[in-house]
Amino acid sequence: MTCELQTQPGAAGAARQGSVWDYVSPSRLSLWAKCPLAWRLRYLDGVESPTTPSLFVGKLCHAGLEVFYRHRQRGVTLAAEDVRERLDTIWNEAIDQEGQPFANTEEAAKAKGLTQNLVRAYLDQLPADEPGPLAVEAVFEAPLVDPATGEDLGIPLLGIVDVVFDAAEGPVVVDFKTAASAAEPAEVVHEIQLGSYAYLLRRSLGRTESEVQIRSLVKTRQPRVLVHRYAARTEAHFARLFALLREYVDALDARRFNYRPGWTCASCDFRETHCRQWSG
């Protein structure tokens, strides 16, 4: 088992590329659970999706918080203005690397202001006694061994965890998300991700998380930050996760990737093109 901690900002985003048998990640498993055909188009056929303005804002919010917490990890607390200045540089670099996802300069300026305000709102609400980060944008990798049966699935799990805090009662695993509304997220929607991160933490560091959190940066007129707390993962959570993982591995073996119509089709990039052309 391994635990690799990236040392350069942004490095985790390109931590691993490889075939579908090299590893399984929470994002790969989640997409396959939503629609195996969409999974095949992205990970086997290599069909790329354009970066949307919303996705771009989310990535840049993550980048700004990564800068802040990497400094915290070294004992330096950046002022909000320092983070904003670094975010300006990261924004321009991202535009150069990924292209312009915005329709015009006015839309780009509005999105940049929103990103800055979201990150500022997050920094403004931080408690003074927040524990120090144990890991920031850390790449964890571990073999998939069922905790209940000892069965090795023969493929590793790889995940990039936003932040792990070293709290007195045990590590706290945190995932940052941007959201359009302040509605409470259904825990089951994020169960694959939260369970995967907890599994990786336990296998890699030999410690059990005290809780897992989703910290939502809400894109309301007045930006808000909501912290959703969930208890440490249970045997039942891992039993469900490994049941899904077995089905995933079986699908890879059988090369069985049917479409799975549902409410998520409304936001699928492949809906009007590849999916419509698919005939089984």
C-alpha positions in Angstrom: 0.0 0.0 0.0 1.2 3.5 -0.7 0.4 7.1 0.3 1.9 9.7 -1.9 1.6 13.3 -0.8 2.0 15.7 -3.7 4.3 18.6 -3.0 3.5 21.1 -5.7 0.2 23.0 -6.1 -1.9 21.5 -8.8 0.2 18.4 -9.1 -2.5 16.1 -7.8 -4.8 16.8 -10.7 -2.4 14.9 -13.0 -1.3 12.4 -10.5 -2.1 9.3 -12.5 -3.3 8.5 -16.0 -3.6 4.9 -17.2 -5.8 2.1 -18.4 -9.0 1.2 -16.7 -7.2 -1.9 -15.1 -4.5 0.2 -13.6 -6.7 1.5 -10.8 -10.3 2.4 -9.8 -11.0 5.9 -8.5 -14.1 7.3 -6.8 -14.9 9.4 -9.8 -14.6 6.4 -12.2 -16.8 4.2 -10.0 -19.4 7.0 -9.5 -19.7 7.6 -13.3 -20.0 3.9 -14.0 -22.7 3.6 -11.3 -24.6 6.4 -13.0 -24.2 5.2 -16.6 -21.8 2.4 -17.8 -22.1 3.8 -21.4 -21.0 7.3 -20.3 -18.1 5.6 -18.4 -17.1 3.7 -21.5 -17.2 6.8 -23.7 -15.0 8.7 -21.3 -12.5 6.1 -20.1 -12.3 3.6 -22.9 -13.1 5.6 -26.0 -11.4 8.7 -24.7 -14.3 11.1 -25.6 -13.4 14.4 -23.9 -16.0 16.8 -22.4 -15.5 20.5 -22.6 -14.8 22.4 -19.3 -18.0 24.3 -18.4 -17.9 27.7 -16.7 -19.3 26.1 -13.5 -16.7 23.3 -13.5 -13.9 25.9 -14.1 -15.1 28.0 -11.1 -15.1 24.8 -9.0 -11.6 23.8 -10.0 -10.3 27.3 -9.3 -11.9 27.4 -5.8 -10.2 24.1 -5.1 -6.9 25.6 -6.3 -7.2 28.7 -4.1 -8.0 26.6 -1.0 -5.1 24.2 -1.9 -2.7 27.2 -1.8 -4.0 28.3 1.6 -3.7 24.9 3.2 -0.3 24.0 1.7 1.0 27.1 3.4 -0.8 26.2 6.6 0.8 22.8 6.5 4.2 24.6 6.6 3.1 26.8 9.5 2.2 29.8 7.4 -1.2 31.4 7.5 -1.8 33.4 4.3 -4.0 36.5 4.5 -7.1 36.5 2.3 -5.6 39.1 0.1 -2.5 37.0 -0.4 -4.6 34.0 -1.5 -6.5 36.3 -3.9 -3.3 37.4 -5.5 -2.1 33.9 -6.0 -5.6 32.9 -7.3 -5.2 35.6 -10.0 -2.1 33.9 -11.2 -3.6 30.5 -11.1 -6.7 31.7 -13.0 -4.6 33.1 -15.9 -2.5 29.9 -16.0 -5.6 27.8 -16.2 -7.0 29.9 -19.0 -3.8 29.5 -20.9 -3.7 25.7 -20.4 -7.3 24.8 -20.8 -8.7 27.5 -23.1 -11.4 30.0 -22.5 -14.6 28.4 -21.2 -16.5 31.7 -21.1 -18.6 33.2 -23.8 -17.1 36.7 -23.4 -14.9 38.9 -21.2 -17.9 40.0 -19.1 -18.9 36.5 -18.3 -15.2 35.7 -17.5 -14.9 38.7 -15.1 -18.1 37.8 -13.3 -17.0 34.1 -12.9 -13.6 35.3 -11.6 -15.2 37.6 -9.1 -17.5 34.8 -7.9 -14.5 32.5 -7.4 -12.7 35.1 -5.4 -15.8 35.8 -3.3 -16.3 32.1 -2.6 -12.8 31.6 -1.4 -12.9 34.7 0.6 -16.1 33.6 2.3 -14.5 30.3 3.2 -11.4 31.9 4.7 -13.5 34.5 6.6 -15.5 31.8 8.5 -12.6 29.5 9.5 -12.4 28.9 13.3 -9.3 30.0 15.0 -8.8 26.6 16.5 -9.0 24.6 13.3 -6.6 21.6 13.5 -3.5 21.7 11.3 -3.7 19.8 8.0 -2.1 16.4 8.0 -2.4 16.1 4.2 -3.4 18.5 1.4 -4.5 17.3 -2.1 -3.0 14.0 -1.2 -2.9 11.1 -3.6 -3.7 7.9 -1.7 -3.4 4.4 -3.3 -4.1 1.1 -1.7 -5.0 -2.5 -2.8 -8.7 -3.2 -2.6 -9.0 -5.9 0.0 -12.5 -6.5 1.4 -12.4 -5.7 5.2 -15.0 -8.3 5.9 -13.7 -11.3 3.9 -10.1 -10.5 3.1 -10.8 -11.0 -0.7 -8.3 -9.0 -2.9 -10.1 -7.6 -5.9 -6.9 -7.4 -7.8 -7.0 -3.7 -8.6 -5.9 -0.8 -6.5 -8.1 2.1 -5.3 -6.7 5.6 -6.0 -8.1 8.8 -4.7 -7.1 12.5 -4.2 -8.3 13.8 -0.9 -8.7 17.6 -0.6 -7.6 17.9 3.1 -7.1 15.7 6.1 -7.0 17.5 9.4 -5.2 16.0 12.4 -7.8 16.4 15.0 -7.3 15.2 18.6 -10.2 12.6 18.3 -8.9 11.3 15.0 -8.3 12.4 11.4 -11.1 14.5 9.7 -11.4 13.9 6.0 -12.7 16.9 4.1 -13.9 17.3 0.5 -14.6 20.7 -0.9 -17.5 21.3 -3.3 -19.1 24.3 -5.0 -22.9 24.2 -5.0 -25.7 26.3 -6.5 -28.0 26.0 -3.5 -27.8 25.7 0.2 -29.8 22.5 0.3 -28.5 19.7 2.5 -26.8 17.1 0.3 -28.1 13.5 0.6 -25.4 11.5 2.2 -26.0 8.5 -0.2 -25.2 10.7 -3.2 -21.6 11.0 -1.9 -21.3 7.6 -0.3 -18.9 6.2 -2.9 -16.5 9.1 -2.4 -16.7 9.3 1.3 -16.3 5.6 1.8 -13.4 5.4 -0.6 -11.5 8.2 1.1 -12.1 6.6 4.5 -10.9 3.2 3.2 -7.8 4.8 1.7 -7.0 6.7 4.9 -7.3 3.6 7.1 -5.2 1.5 4.7 -2.5 4.1 4.1 -2.1 5.7 7.5 -3.4 2.9 9.8 -5.8 5.3 11.5 -9.6 5.6 11.6 -11.2 8.8 10.7 -13.3 10.6 13.4 -15.6 12.0 10.8 -15.9 12.9 7.1 -17.0 16.3 5.9 -18.3 18.0 2.8 -17.6 21.7 2.9 -19.8 23.4 0.4 -19.1 26.8 -1.1 -22.5 28.0 -2.1 -22.8 30.3 -5.1 -25.6 32.5 -3.7 -25.7 36.3 -4.1 -24.0 36.5 -0.8 -21.6 33.5 -0.8 -22.1 31.0 2.0 -20.1 28.1 3.4 -21.8 25.1 4.8 -20.1 22.2 6.6 -21.9 18.9 6.4 -20.6 16.4 8.9 -20.9 12.6 8.7 -19.8 9.9 11.1 -16.9 7.6 10.6 -17.7 4.9 8.0 -19.1 1.6 9.3 -18.9 -2.0 8.3 -22.2 -1.5 6.4 -20.7 1.3 4.4 -17.7 -0.8 3.3 -19.9 -3.8 2.6 -22.0 -1.6 0.2 -18.8 -0.1 -1.4 -17.2 -3.5 -2.1 -20.5 -5.0 -3.4 -20.5 -2.2 -6.0 -16.7 -2.6 -6.7 -17.2 -6.3 -7.4 -19.9 -5.5 -9.9 -17.7 -2.9 -11.5 -14.8 -5.3 -11.9 -17.2 -7.9 -13.4 -18.4 -5.3 -15.9 -14.8 -4.6 -17.0 -14.2 -8.3 -17.4 -17.3 -8.8 -19.5 -16.9 -5.5 -21.3 -20.6 -4.8 -20.6 -21.4 -1.1 -20.7 -25.1 -0.5 -21.4 -26.7 2.9 -21.1 -28.6 3.6 -17.9 -31.3 6.3 -18.5 -32.3 8.5 -15.6 -32.5 12.0 -14.3 -28.7 12.5 -14.7 -29.1 12.3 -18.5 -30.3 15.9 -18.5 -26.8 17.1 -17.7 -24.8 14.4 -19.7 -22.4 15.7 -22.4 -23.1 12.6 -24.5 -26.9 12.7 -24.4 -27.5 14.2 -27.9 -24.5 12.7 -29.6 -22.8 9.4 -28.7 -25.7 8.1 -26.6 -28.3 8.9 -29.2 -26.3 6.9 -31.7 -25.8 3.9 -29.4 -27.9 0.9 -30.3 -26.6 -1.7 -27.9 
